[in-house]
């Protein structure tokens, strides 16, 4: 049985950058574990689709206030 999750909206949209620094789209929502509050993933919105990216594959750049992919999604851990 999988853990219960909730989706929350961020206070404001934040830019997501790819592995080469390219703009991928905006993050407006995140998925959390309902019991622990642990961040599980971010929802990337592009013009064409909404894709959930695992948090383990993303880092936050506080200097530029953007999210960045830290490795290919679903890559070896």
PDB file of N, CA, C and O in Angstrom:
ATOM      1  N   UNK A   1       0.846  -1.181   0.000  1.00  0.00           N
ATOM      2  CA  UNK A   1       0.000   0.000   0.000  1.00  0.00           C
ATOM      3  C   UNK A   1       0.886   1.238   0.000  1.00  0.00           C
ATOM      4  O   UNK A   1       1.827   1.328   0.789  1.00  0.00           O
ATOM      5  N   UNK A   2       0.595   2.183  -0.872  1.00  0.00           N
ATOM      6  CA  UNK A   2       1.431   3.377  -0.970  1.00  0.00           C
ATOM      7  C   UNK A   2       0.994   4.423   0.048  1.00  0.00           C
ATOM      8  O   UNK A   2      -0.152   4.432   0.497  1.00  0.00           O
ATOM      9  N   UNK A   3       1.913   5.291   0.398  1.00  0.00           N
ATOM     10  CA  UNK A   3       1.643   6.348   1.359  1.00  0.00           C
ATOM     11  C   UNK A   3       0.695   7.375   0.751  1.00  0.00           C
ATOM     12  O   UNK A   3       0.676   7.578  -0.463  1.00  0.00           O
ATOM     13  N   UNK A   4      -0.078   8.007   1.597  1.00  0.00           N
ATOM     14  CA  UNK A   4      -0.995   9.053   1.169  1.00  0.00           C
ATOM     15  C   UNK A   4      -0.203  10.322   0.865  1.00  0.00           C
ATOM     16  O   UNK A   4       0.710  10.689   1.605  1.00  0.00           O
ATOM     17  N   UNK A   5      -0.563  10.984  -0.228  1.00  0.00           N
ATOM     18  CA  UNK A   5       0.138  12.210  -0.610  1.00  0.00           C
ATOM     19  C   UNK A   5      -0.859  13.339  -0.816  1.00  0.00           C
ATOM     20  O   UNK A   5      -2.051  13.111  -1.027  1.00  0.00           O
ATOM     21  N   UNK A   6      -0.347  14.559  -0.751  1.00  0.00           N
ATOM     22  CA  UNK A   6      -1.144  15.746  -1.055  1.00  0.00           C
ATOM     23  C   UNK A   6      -0.353  16.617  -2.019  1.00  0.00           C
ATOM     24  O   UNK A   6       0.878  16.599  -2.028  1.00  0.00           O
ATOM     25  N   UNK A   7      -1.074  17.375  -2.825  1.00  0.00           N
ATOM     26  CA  UNK A   7      -0.451  18.331  -3.735  1.00  0.00           C
ATOM     27  C   UNK A   7      -0.754  19.727  -3.221  1.00  0.00           C
ATOM     28  O   UNK A   7      -1.904  20.048  -2.919  1.00  0.00           O
ATOM     29  N   UNK A   8       0.280  20.558  -3.120  1.00  0.00           N
ATOM     30  CA  UNK A   8       0.125  21.927  -2.627  1.00  0.00           C
ATOM     31  C   UNK A   8       0.622  22.906  -3.684  1.00  0.00           C
ATOM     32  O   UNK A   8       1.500  22.591  -4.487  1.00  0.00           O
ATOM     33  N   UNK A   9       0.039  24.099  -3.663  1.00  0.00           N
ATOM     34  CA  UNK A   9       0.465  25.156  -4.578  1.00  0.00           C
ATOM     35  C   UNK A   9       1.537  26.003  -3.896  1.00  0.00           C
ATOM     36  O   UNK A   9       1.425  26.313  -2.710  1.00  0.00           O
ATOM     37  N   UNK A  10       2.567  26.374  -4.638  1.00  0.00           N
ATOM     38  CA  UNK A  10       3.600  27.266  -4.118  1.00  0.00           C
ATOM     39  C   UNK A  10       3.040  28.681  -4.039  1.00  0.00           C
ATOM     40  O   UNK A  10       2.080  29.007  -4.738  1.00  0.00           O
ATOM     41  N   UNK A  11       3.629  29.521  -3.197  1.00  0.00           N
ATOM     42  CA  UNK A  11       3.190  30.914  -3.080  1.00  0.00           C
ATOM     43  C   UNK A  11       3.315  31.649  -4.405  1.00  0.00           C
ATOM     44  O   UNK A  11       2.494  32.508  -4.728  1.00  0.00           O
ATOM     45  N   UNK A  12       4.348  31.306  -5.171  1.00  0.00           N
ATOM     46  CA  UNK A  12       4.529  31.899  -6.501  1.00  0.00           C
ATOM     47  C   UNK A  12       5.288  30.905  -7.377  1.00  0.00           C
ATOM     48  O   UNK A  12       6.039  30.064  -6.884  1.00  0.00           O
ATOM     49  N   UNK A  13       5.080  31.021  -8.665  1.00  0.00           N
ATOM     50  CA  UNK A  13       5.740  30.123  -9.618  1.00  0.00           C
ATOM     51  C   UNK A  13       7.247  30.357  -9.591  1.00  0.00           C
ATOM     52  O   UNK A  13       7.711  31.488  -9.449  1.00  0.00           O
ATOM     53  N   UNK A  14       7.999  29.271  -9.730  1.00  0.00           N
ATOM     54  CA  UNK A  14       9.455  29.362  -9.749  1.00  0.00           C
ATOM     55  C   UNK A  14       9.986  28.671 -10.990  1.00  0.00           C
ATOM     56  O   UNK A  14       9.447  27.652 -11.421  1.00  0.00           O
ATOM     57  N   UNK A  15      11.025  29.216 -11.553  1.00  0.00           N
ATOM     58  CA  UNK A  15      11.632  28.690 -12.765  1.00  0.00           C
ATOM     59  C   UNK A  15      12.379  27.389 -12.487  1.00  0.00           C
ATOM     60  O   UNK A  15      13.024  27.243 -11.449  1.00  0.00           O
ATOM     61  N   UNK A  16      12.285  26.440 -13.429  1.00  0.00           N
ATOM     62  CA  UNK A  16      13.052  25.192 -13.381  1.00  0.00           C
ATOM     63  C   UNK A  16      14.056  25.223 -14.521  1.00  0.00           C
ATOM     64  O   UNK A  16      13.692  25.437 -15.677  1.00  0.00           O
ATOM     65  N   UNK A  17      15.327  25.006 -14.184  1.00  0.00           N
ATOM     66  CA  UNK A  17      16.388  24.963 -15.182  1.00  0.00           C
ATOM     67  C   UNK A  17      16.851  23.529 -15.382  1.00  0.00           C
ATOM     68  O   UNK A  17      16.831  22.723 -14.453  1.00  0.00           O
ATOM     69  N   UNK A  18      17.268  23.220 -16.609  1.00  0.00           N
ATOM     70  CA  UNK A  18      17.743  21.884 -16.940  1.00  0.00           C
ATOM     71  C   UNK A  18      19.203  21.686 -16.592  1.00  0.00           C
ATOM     72  O   UNK A  18      19.839  22.562 -16.005  1.00  0.00           O
ATOM     73  N   UNK A  19      19.725  20.540 -16.953  1.00  0.00           N
ATOM     74  CA  UNK A  19      21.108  20.175 -16.642  1.00  0.00           C
ATOM     75  C   UNK A  19      22.119  21.124 -17.276  1.00  0.00           C
ATOM     76  O   UNK A  19      23.211  21.313 -16.740  1.00  0.00           O
ATOM     77  N   UNK A  20      21.768  21.720 -18.410  1.00  0.00           N
ATOM     78  CA  UNK A  20      22.662  22.656 -19.100  1.00  0.00           C
ATOM     79  C   UNK A  20      22.277  24.113 -18.838  1.00  0.00           C
ATOM     80  O   UNK A  20      22.786  25.014 -19.505  1.00  0.00           O
ATOM     81  N   UNK A  21      21.381  24.353 -17.872  1.00  0.00           N
ATOM     82  CA  UNK A  21      20.963  25.706 -17.529  1.00  0.00           C
ATOM     83  C   UNK A  21      19.831  26.245 -18.381  1.00  0.00           C
ATOM     84  O   UNK A  21      19.463  27.413 -18.252  1.00  0.00           O
ATOM     85  N   UNK A  22      19.268  25.411 -19.255  1.00  0.00           N
ATOM     86  CA  UNK A  22      18.172  25.867 -20.107  1.00  0.00           C
ATOM     87  C   UNK A  22      16.871  25.957 -19.303  1.00  0.00           C
ATOM     88  O   UNK A  22      16.656  25.182 -18.371  1.00  0.00           O
ATOM     89  N   UNK A  23      16.013  26.904 -19.670  1.00  0.00           N
ATOM     90  CA  UNK A  23      14.729  27.064 -19.006  1.00  0.00           C
ATOM     91  C   UNK A  23      13.781  25.962 -19.461  1.00  0.00           C
ATOM     92  O   UNK A  23      13.506  25.820 -20.653  1.00  0.00           O
ATOM     93  N   UNK A  24      13.283  25.183 -18.503  1.00  0.00           N
ATOM     94  CA  UNK A  24      12.384  24.077 -18.828  1.00  0.00           C
ATOM     95  C   UNK A  24      10.918  24.447 -18.662  1.00  0.00           C
ATOM     96  O   UNK A  24      10.063  23.947 -19.392  1.00  0.00           O
ATOM     97  N   UNK A  25      10.629  25.309 -17.719  1.00  0.00           N
ATOM     98  CA  UNK A  25       9.246  25.681 -17.437  1.00  0.00           C
ATOM     99  C   UNK A  25       9.138  26.205 -16.017  1.00  0.00           C
ATOM    100  O   UNK A  25      10.131  26.607 -15.411  1.00  0.00           O
ATOM    101  N   UNK A  26       7.915  26.196 -15.495  1.00  0.00           N
ATOM    102  CA  UNK A  26       7.650  26.734 -14.168  1.00  0.00           C
ATOM    103  C   UNK A  26       7.186  25.643 -13.214  1.00  0.00           C
ATOM    104  O   UNK A  26       6.532  24.680 -13.614  1.00  0.00           O
ATOM    105  N   UNK A  27       7.535  25.814 -11.957  1.00  0.00           N
ATOM    106  CA  UNK A  27       7.038  24.947 -10.891  1.00  0.00           C
ATOM    107  C   UNK A  27       6.041  25.768 -10.087  1.00  0.00           C
ATOM    108  O   UNK A  27       6.379  26.811  -9.527  1.00  0.00           O
ATOM    109  N   UNK A  28       4.795  25.276 -10.040  1.00  0.00           N
ATOM    110  CA  UNK A  28       3.739  25.947  -9.286  1.00  0.00           C
ATOM    111  C   UNK A  28       3.171  25.063  -8.179  1.00  0.00           C
ATOM    112  O   UNK A  28       2.466  25.539  -7.290  1.00  0.00           O
ATOM    113  N   UNK A  29       3.491  23.755  -8.246  1.00  0.00           N
ATOM    114  CA  UNK A  29       2.942  22.808  -7.279  1.00  0.00           C
ATOM    115  C   UNK A  29       4.012  21.828  -6.819  1.00  0.00           C
ATOM    116  O   UNK A  29       5.001  21.584  -7.511  1.00  0.00           O
ATOM    117  N   UNK A  30       3.788  21.275  -5.635  1.00  0.00           N
ATOM    118  CA  UNK A  30       4.673  20.248  -5.089  1.00  0.00           C
ATOM    119  C   UNK A  30       3.814  19.138  -4.501  1.00  0.00           C
ATOM    120  O   UNK A  30       2.674  19.371  -4.098  1.00  0.00           O
ATOM    121  N   UNK A  31       4.369  17.927  -4.456  1.00  0.00           N
ATOM    122  CA  UNK A  31       3.674  16.786  -3.853  1.00  0.00           C
ATOM    123  C   UNK A  31       4.394  16.422  -2.559  1.00  0.00           C
ATOM    124  O   UNK A  31       5.615  16.270  -2.538  1.00  0.00           O
ATOM    125  N   UNK A  32       3.628  16.285  -1.489  1.00  0.00           N
ATOM    126  CA  UNK A  32       4.159  15.996  -0.162  1.00  0.00           C
ATOM    127  C   UNK A  32       3.579  14.698   0.373  1.00  0.00           C
ATOM    128  O   UNK A  32       2.472  14.306   0.004  1.00  0.00           O
ATOM    129  N   UNK A  33       4.333  14.031   1.248  1.00  0.00           N
ATOM    130  CA  UNK A  33       3.804  12.907   2.012  1.00  0.00           C
ATOM    131  C   UNK A  33       2.830  13.499   3.031  1.00  0.00           C
ATOM    132  O   UNK A  33       3.199  14.388   3.799  1.00  0.00           O
ATOM    133  N   UNK A  34       1.597  13.014   3.041  1.00  0.00           N
ATOM    134  CA  UNK A  34       0.558  13.594   3.893  1.00  0.00           C
ATOM    135  C   UNK A  34       0.848  13.430   5.381  1.00  0.00           C
ATOM    136  O   UNK A  34       0.443  14.272   6.182  1.00  0.00           O
ATOM    137  N   UNK A  35       1.536  12.371   5.760  1.00  0.00           N
ATOM    138  CA  UNK A  35       1.809  12.133   7.179  1.00  0.00           C
ATOM    139  C   UNK A  35       3.027  12.897   7.673  1.00  0.00           C
ATOM    140  O   UNK A  35       2.965  13.561   8.708  1.00  0.00           O
ATOM    141  N   UNK A  36       4.135  12.811   6.944  1.00  0.00           N
ATOM    142  CA  UNK A  36       5.393  13.402   7.416  1.00  0.00           C
ATOM    143  C   UNK A  36       5.620  14.826   6.912  1.00  0.00           C
ATOM    144  O   UNK A  36       6.401  15.571   7.503  1.00  0.00           O
ATOM    145  N   UNK A  37       4.943  15.211   5.823  1.00  0.00           N
ATOM    146  CA  UNK A  37       5.181  16.518   5.219  1.00  0.00           C
ATOM    147  C   UNK A  37       6.416  16.540   4.337  1.00  0.00           C
ATOM    148  O   UNK A  37       6.791  17.593   3.820  1.00  0.00           O
ATOM    149  N   UNK A  38       7.059  15.375   4.157  1.00  0.00           N
ATOM    150  CA  UNK A  38       8.272  15.291   3.331  1.00  0.00           C
ATOM    151  C   UNK A  38       7.964  15.656   1.881  1.00  0.00           C
ATOM    152  O   UNK A  38       6.961  15.214   1.320  1.00  0.00           O
ATOM    153  N   UNK A  39       8.830  16.460   1.286  1.00  0.00           N
ATOM    154  CA  UNK A  39       8.703  16.832  -0.119  1.00  0.00           C
ATOM    155  C   UNK A  39       9.091  15.642  -0.981  1.00  0.00           C
ATOM    156  O   UNK A  39      10.203  15.126  -0.867  1.00  0.00           O
ATOM    157  N   UNK A  40       8.181  15.204  -1.842  1.00  0.00           N
ATOM    158  CA  UNK A  40       8.423  14.048  -2.698  1.00  0.00           C
ATOM    159  C   UNK A  40       8.734  14.438  -4.134  1.00  0.00           C
ATOM    160  O   UNK A  40       9.552  13.793  -4.790  1.00  0.00           O
ATOM    161  N   UNK A  41       8.088  15.490  -4.626  1.00  0.00           N
ATOM    162  CA  UNK A  41       8.300  15.870  -6.017  1.00  0.00           C
ATOM    163  C   UNK A  41       7.768  17.251  -6.313  1.00  0.00           C
ATOM    164  O   UNK A  41       6.984  17.816  -5.550  1.00  0.00           O
ATOM    165  N   UNK A  42       8.213  17.786  -7.444  1.00  0.00           N
ATOM    166  CA  UNK A  42       7.760  19.080  -7.942  1.00  0.00           C
ATOM    167  C   UNK A  42       7.049  18.863  -9.266  1.00  0.00           C
ATOM    168  O   UNK A  42       7.444  18.001 -10.052  1.00  0.00           O
ATOM    169  N   UNK A  43       6.004  19.639  -9.517  1.00  0.00           N
ATOM    170  CA  UNK A  43       5.267  19.535 -10.771  1.00  0.00           C
ATOM    171  C   UNK A  43       5.776  20.621 -11.712  1.00  0.00           C
ATOM    172  O   UNK A  43       5.554  21.811 -11.488  1.00  0.00           O
ATOM    173  N   UNK A  44       6.460  20.194 -12.763  1.00  0.00           N
ATOM    174  CA  UNK A  44       6.984  21.099 -13.784  1.00  0.00           C
ATOM    175  C   UNK A  44       5.897  21.330 -14.823  1.00  0.00           C
ATOM    176  O   UNK A  44       5.355  20.376 -15.381  1.00  0.00           O
ATOM    177  N   UNK A  45       5.576  22.594 -15.087  1.00  0.00           N
ATOM    178  CA  UNK A  45       4.582  22.945 -16.097  1.00  0.00           C
ATOM    179  C   UNK A  45       5.291  23.565 -17.296  1.00  0.00           C
ATOM    180  O   UNK A  45       6.000  24.564 -17.176  1.00  0.00           O
ATOM    181  N   UNK A  46       5.080  22.947 -18.451  1.00  0.00           N
ATOM    182  CA  UNK A  46       5.577  23.514 -19.705  1.00  0.00           C
ATOM    183  C   UNK A  46       4.370  23.895 -20.553  1.00  0.00           C
ATOM    184  O   UNK A  46       3.230  23.699 -20.134  1.00  0.00           O
ATOM    185  N   UNK A  47       4.613  24.432 -21.727  1.00  0.00           N
ATOM    186  CA  UNK A  47       3.504  24.776 -22.621  1.00  0.00           C
ATOM    187  C   UNK A  47       2.756  23.531 -23.070  1.00  0.00           C
ATOM    188  O   UNK A  47       1.589  23.616 -23.452  1.00  0.00           O
ATOM    189  N   UNK A  48       3.408  22.384 -23.030  1.00  0.00           N
ATOM    190  CA  UNK A  48       2.834  21.166 -23.583  1.00  0.00           C
ATOM    191  C   UNK A  48       2.355  20.165 -22.553  1.00  0.00           C
ATOM    192  O   UNK A  48       1.476  19.354 -22.847  1.00  0.00           O
ATOM    193  N   UNK A  49       2.910  20.200 -21.352  1.00  0.00           N
ATOM    194  CA  UNK A  49       2.587  19.139 -20.398  1.00  0.00           C
ATOM    195  C   UNK A  49       2.918  19.538 -18.968  1.00  0.00           C
ATOM    196  O   UNK A  49       3.602  20.531 -18.718  1.00  0.00           O
ATOM    197  N   UNK A  50       2.413  18.739 -18.039  1.00  0.00           N
ATOM    198  CA  UNK A  50       2.760  18.834 -16.621  1.00  0.00           C
ATOM    199  C   UNK A  50       3.447  17.530 -16.267  1.00  0.00           C
ATOM    200  O   UNK A  50       2.905  16.455 -16.522  1.00  0.00           O
ATOM    201  N   UNK A  51       4.647  17.611 -15.677  1.00  0.00           N
ATOM    202  CA  UNK A  51       5.444  16.431 -15.359  1.00  0.00           C
ATOM    203  C   UNK A  51       5.911  16.535 -13.915  1.00  0.00           C
ATOM    204  O   UNK A  51       6.404  17.579 -13.490  1.00  0.00           O
ATOM    205  N   UNK A  52       5.755  15.452 -13.165  1.00  0.00           N
ATOM    206  CA  UNK A  52       6.276  15.460 -11.803  1.00  0.00           C
ATOM    207  C   UNK A  52       7.720  14.992 -11.804  1.00  0.00           C
ATOM    208  O   UNK A  52       8.045  13.935 -12.343  1.00  0.00           O
ATOM    209  N   UNK A  53       8.579  15.792 -11.195  1.00  0.00           N
ATOM    210  CA  UNK A  53       9.998  15.468 -11.077  1.00  0.00           C
ATOM    211  C   UNK A  53      10.282  15.052  -9.636  1.00  0.00           C
ATOM    212  O   UNK A  53       9.899  15.766  -8.709  1.00  0.00           O
ATOM    213  N   UNK A  54      10.936  13.924  -9.427  1.00  0.00           N
ATOM    214  CA  UNK A  54      11.277  13.508  -8.063  1.00  0.00           C
ATOM    215  C   UNK A  54      12.200  14.547  -7.405  1.00  0.00           C
ATOM    216  O   UNK A  54      13.133  15.044  -8.035  1.00  0.00           O
ATOM    217  N   UNK A  55      11.931  14.861  -6.149  1.00  0.00           N
ATOM    218  CA  UNK A  55      12.739  15.853  -5.430  1.00  0.00           C
ATOM    219  C   UNK A  55      14.212  15.458  -5.386  1.00  0.00           C
ATOM    220  O   UNK A  55      15.082  16.328  -5.395  1.00  0.00           O
ATOM    221  N   UNK A  56      14.501  14.164  -5.339  1.00  0.00           N
ATOM    222  CA  UNK A  56      15.897  13.706  -5.265  1.00  0.00           C
ATOM    223  C   UNK A  56      16.694  14.088  -6.515  1.00  0.00           C
ATOM    224  O   UNK A  56      17.925  14.068  -6.487  1.00  0.00           O
ATOM    225  N   UNK A  57      16.012  14.435  -7.608  1.00  0.00           N
ATOM    226  CA  UNK A  57      16.683  14.799  -8.859  1.00  0.00           C
ATOM    227  C   UNK A  57      16.756  16.307  -9.071  1.00  0.00           C
ATOM    228  O   UNK A  57      17.156  16.770 -10.140  1.00  0.00           O
ATOM    229  N   UNK A  58      16.365  17.081  -8.041  1.00  0.00           N
ATOM    230  CA  UNK A  58      16.272  18.538  -8.159  1.00  0.00           C
ATOM    231  C   UNK A  58      17.029  19.176  -6.998  1.00  0.00           C
ATOM    232  O   UNK A  58      17.110  18.611  -5.907  1.00  0.00           O
ATOM    233  N   UNK A  59      17.576  20.354  -7.250  1.00  0.00           N
ATOM    234  CA  UNK A  59      18.151  21.147  -6.156  1.00  0.00           C
ATOM    235  C   UNK A  59      17.611  22.565  -6.261  1.00  0.00           C
ATOM    236  O   UNK A  59      17.187  22.997  -7.333  1.00  0.00           O
ATOM    237  N   UNK A  60      17.629  23.286  -5.145  1.00  0.00           N
ATOM    238  CA  UNK A  60      17.176  24.674  -5.132  1.00  0.00           C
ATOM    239  C   UNK A  60      18.384  25.580  -5.093  1.00  0.00           C
ATOM    240  O   UNK A  60      19.256  25.421  -4.239  1.00  0.00           O
ATOM    241  N   UNK A  61      18.443  26.529  -6.010  1.00  0.00           N
ATOM    242  CA  UNK A  61      19.515  27.521  -6.056  1.00  0.00           C
ATOM    243  C   UNK A  61      18.993  28.792  -5.388  1.00  0.00           C
ATOM    244  O   UNK A  61      18.274  29.577  -6.006  1.00  0.00           O
ATOM    245  N   UNK A  62      19.358  28.985  -4.130  1.00  0.00           N
ATOM    246  CA  UNK A  62      18.890  30.134  -3.370  1.00  0.00           C
ATOM    247  C   UNK A  62      19.415  31.460  -3.872  1.00  0.00           C
ATOM    248  O   UNK A  62      18.757  32.486  -3.699  1.00  0.00           O
ATOM    249  N   UNK A  63      20.595  31.465  -4.495  1.00  0.00           N
ATOM    250  CA  UNK A  63      21.151  32.712  -5.025  1.00  0.00           C
ATOM    251  C   UNK A  63      20.307  33.268  -6.158  1.00  0.00           C
ATOM    252  O   UNK A  63      20.082  34.475  -6.240  1.00  0.00           O
ATOM    253  N   UNK A  64      19.836  32.376  -7.040  1.00  0.00           N
ATOM    254  CA  UNK A  64      19.034  32.804  -8.185  1.00  0.00           C
ATOM    255  C   UNK A  64      17.547  32.535  -7.986  1.00  0.00           C
ATOM    256  O   UNK A  64      16.738  32.892  -8.842  1.00  0.00           O
ATOM    257  N   UNK A  65      17.175  31.911  -6.869  1.00  0.00           N
ATOM    258  CA  UNK A  65      15.786  31.566  -6.561  1.00  0.00           C
ATOM    259  C   UNK A  65      15.144  30.760  -7.686  1.00  0.00           C
ATOM    260  O   UNK A  65      14.058  31.089  -8.163  1.00  0.00           O
ATOM    261  N   UNK A  66      15.840  29.689  -8.103  1.00  0.00           N
ATOM    262  CA  UNK A  66      15.329  28.787  -9.140  1.00  0.00           C
ATOM    263  C   UNK A  66      15.587  27.346  -8.709  1.00  0.00           C
ATOM    264  O   UNK A  66      16.453  27.070  -7.879  1.00  0.00           O
ATOM    265  N   UNK A  67      14.816  26.444  -9.291  1.00  0.00           N
ATOM    266  CA  UNK A  67      15.092  25.019  -9.149  1.00  0.00           C
ATOM    267  C   UNK A  67      15.955  24.595 -10.325  1.00  0.00           C
ATOM    268  O   UNK A  67      15.827  25.140 -11.422  1.00  0.00           O
ATOM    269  N   UNK A  68      16.836  23.623 -10.102  1.00  0.00           N
ATOM    270  CA  UNK A  68      17.697  23.080 -11.158  1.00  0.00           C
ATOM    271  C   UNK A  68      17.675  21.559 -11.080  1.00  0.00           C
ATOM    272  O   UNK A  68      17.700  20.976  -9.997  1.00  0.00           O
ATOM    273  N   UNK A  69      17.625  20.927 -12.259  1.00  0.00           N
ATOM    274  CA  UNK A  69      17.820  19.481 -12.270  1.00  0.00           C
ATOM    275  C   UNK A  69      19.246  19.211 -11.832  1.00  0.00           C
ATOM    276  O   UNK A  69      20.173  19.876 -12.294  1.00  0.00           O
ATOM    277  N   UNK A  70      19.434  18.244 -10.946  1.00  0.00           N
ATOM    278  CA  UNK A  70      20.777  17.925 -10.466  1.00  0.00           C
ATOM    279  C   UNK A  70      21.334  16.685 -11.144  1.00  0.00           C
ATOM    280  O   UNK A  70      22.534  16.420 -11.076  1.00  0.00           O
ATOM    281  N   UNK A  71      20.464  15.925 -11.799  1.00  0.00           N
ATOM    282  CA  UNK A  71      20.857  14.731 -12.562  1.00  0.00           C
ATOM    283  C   UNK A  71      19.658  14.348 -13.422  1.00  0.00           C
ATOM    284  O   UNK A  71      18.543  14.804 -13.171  1.00  0.00           O
ATOM    285  N   UNK A  72      19.880  13.525 -14.420  1.00  0.00           N
ATOM    286  CA  UNK A  72      18.744  13.086 -15.244  1.00  0.00           C
ATOM    287  C   UNK A  72      17.687  12.413 -14.366  1.00  0.00           C
ATOM    288  O   UNK A  72      18.020  11.558 -13.545  1.00  0.00           O
ATOM    289  N   UNK A  73      16.441  12.784 -14.528  1.00  0.00           N
ATOM    290  CA  UNK A  73      15.360  12.220 -13.716  1.00  0.00           C
ATOM    291  C   UNK A  73      15.304  10.713 -13.872  1.00  0.00           C
ATOM    292  O   UNK A  73      15.376  10.176 -14.977  1.00  0.00           O
ATOM    293  N   UNK A  74      15.174  10.047 -12.733  1.00  0.00           N
ATOM    294  CA  UNK A  74      15.121   8.593 -12.736  1.00  0.00           C
ATOM    295  C   UNK A  74      16.484   7.957 -12.888  1.00  0.00           C
ATOM    296  O   UNK A  74      16.585   6.742 -13.055  1.00  0.00           O
ATOM    297  N   UNK A  75      17.551   8.771 -12.831  1.00  0.00           N
ATOM    298  CA  UNK A  75      18.907   8.246 -12.986  1.00  0.00           C
ATOM    299  C   UNK A  75      19.330   7.407 -11.796  1.00  0.00           C
ATOM    300  O   UNK A  75      18.596   7.291 -10.815  1.00  0.00           O
ATOM    301  N   UNK A  76      20.510   6.826 -11.885  1.00  0.00           N
ATOM    302  CA  UNK A  76      21.035   6.004 -10.789  1.00  0.00           C
ATOM    303  C   UNK A  76      21.182   6.839  -9.539  1.00  0.00           C
ATOM    304  O   UNK A  76      21.504   8.025  -9.599  1.00  0.00           O
ATOM    305  N   UNK A  77      20.940   6.204  -8.400  1.00  0.00           N
ATOM    306  CA  UNK A  77      20.988   6.939  -7.125  1.00  0.00           C
ATOM    307  C   UNK A  77      22.121   6.437  -6.316  1.00  0.00           C
ATOM    308  O   UNK A  77      22.347   6.917  -5.205  1.00  0.00           O
TER     309      UNK A  77
END
